[in-house]
Amino acid sequence: MTDIDRIFLTTPERQKYKAINQMKNKIDEKRQEGLAGKAMSDATFIIRREMEKIAPGDYVKIKRHQKKLLREHVIETGCINQFVKIHHHVPFDKNIRTTQELVDLANTTNMFAVIFGNLKGIMTDTFFSCHLVSNNFAWISKDDNNVYRYYSKRKGGNTIGLSVFDLLEIIDEDGIDEKRGFHYAKEELARLLDLQNLKDQWVIDQCEKYQSNLRYIRNETTDINPRFPVLDNFMQKYLPILIYLNTKCEEGIFRSFSYHGEHIFFTSTYRIEEMVGIRQSTVSRSINMLTLIGLIEKVPHDKLPSHLLEISDRIMESRFKKGYKGGKGKGGKRITFYRVPKYNKETLESAEEMVKKINESGMWASQISERRVEKVFGVEKAKEVFLPDYQVKTVRNESEESPQSVDIPSIEDYDNIPF
């Protein structure tokens, strides 16, 4: 049995055996977590109920290594020659302006018939001999989320469902790249539909957040009413730093620099000193105070995706090579990544209350320290303001929400940044 057969032809007995093993493993994991008694009984019931839903010969969600197997198959069998792409020489839909709108269009339209000549005349929800896998039958239909997919199945075996982006990745050699498969497929679909220079809605949203924040800081907006007098007065001494931290659109925003769906960036207190003309020691205390009241957030090092940790490692190495040996480790302390929240009513109300508590405690910015913050606001808040030292112990895999890394600037770009 070849690898391509394993994707489709899993016998009912093997599928059942696999499901039982998965169930046992999940139950064992709960025991290792310390569950016992009624809690363990409840967890076991839920696991059994979920595993019962797995049916023999069920739908298989396609993975990266399986896409590679499919590509090898279509090349070896010559099936790849059936897929001839159609290039539209006028925009397919002039209303499409962003990549997100393109993805929505592709998912809700039978795009297979639009860009592949061999699939153009095939009706949806109609069986035909699969053009992708020999000896399979196929059909094009909407899934439960109303997304059009190309389905391929072998009698008595599993079903795979491919989006138009999956199929483009498989058919085109450039699409199989580990880091940029989906990104490539979006670019290629845009080219085929003559939809060039599309903007990224996420980038637009992040820029709008910074612009909205700047309007509030500069007292140029009436969107948030009323103003917050205690906070407004408190912010006056921090305006140059707040403005600098909210001008990230001018430097470029990359999807790879994101945390919980929002843009993050790194800078140093020495860099801010250079840009705004305030002494580094004052900048450092100001950053801690702004973090304490919630107008900026320091991203915990252990929450960063590995490609951003790699950048911070490279910077520490560069410092060390240049003779900087301050701090506890080689090259000093690890750089800090920041997230700026949107300054909406909720954020500002919270900041206003924090400022009142700071004023009541008598803690001036010049006096802020980890010990004082811990005494007034607790240990957890102190850890948010003064991030613990972090050493990379193991190589971590990217999480599912980590964005494509194709837009990561060269690490060499960061070697000469002052820290």
URURGI-V956672 format. One line per field, one symbol per residue. ss: DSSP state (@ for helix, = for strand, . for the rest). phi: phi as a letter, one per 30 degrees, with the letter a starting at -180 (. if undefined). psi: psi as a letter, one per 30 degrees, with the letter a starting at -180 (. if undefined). Layout:
BEGIN
ss: ???
phi: ???
psi: ???
END
This chain:
BEGIN
ss: ..@@@@@@...@@@@@@@@@@@@@@@@@@@@@....@@@@@@@@@@@@@@@.......==...@@@@@@@@@@@@@@.@@@@..=............=@@@@@@@@@@...@@@@=@@@........==.......======.....======.....====.@@@@@@@@.@@@@....@@@@@@@@@@@@......=.@@@@@@@@@@@@@@@@@...........@@@@@@@@@@@@@@@@@..@@@.......==..==.===.@@@@@@@@...@@@@@@@@@@@@@@...==..@@@..@@@@@@@@@@@@@@@@..............====.....@@@@@@@@@@@@@@@@@...@@@..@@@@@@@@.@@@@@@@...................@@@...@@@@.....
phi: .ddddddcccdedddddddddddddddddddddjdaidddddddddddddddddceiddcddcedddddddedddddidddddcdccdcbedadddbbdddddddddcbdddddccddcdcdddhbdadddcbdiccbacadddcicdbccbbceicdccbcdddedddddcedddeecbedddddddddddchcchdccdddeddddddddddddedicbcdcbddceddedddedceedddedccdddcjccddcbbhibdbacabddddeddciceeddeedddddddddjdbbddeedcdddddddddddddddedddjdbdidbdiidddcccbcdddceddddddedddedddddicdedcdadddddddcjdddddddcddebcdcbdcddddddddcdcddedddcdcddb
psi: kleeefeeijleeeeeeeeeeeeeeeeeeeeffgklbeeeeeeeeeeeeefffjkkhakkkklefeeeeeeeefeefgffffjjkkjkgkkejffkfleeeeeeeeegkifefefjefgegkklhkklkkfekkgllllklkafggkkljkklkkgalkkkklfeeeeeeekefffkefgeeeeeeeeeeeeghilhkljeeeeeeeeeeeeeeeeeghglgejklljeeeeeefefgeeeeeefghfeffkkkefilkhglklllllfeeeeeefgkkeeeeeeeeeeeeefgflkkkkeffklefeeeeeeeeeeeeefggkglaflkgalklkkkkjlkiaeeeeeeeeeeeeeeeefgjleffkleeeeeeefleeeefeejklkkkjelkklklefklkgfgklkffffegkk.
END
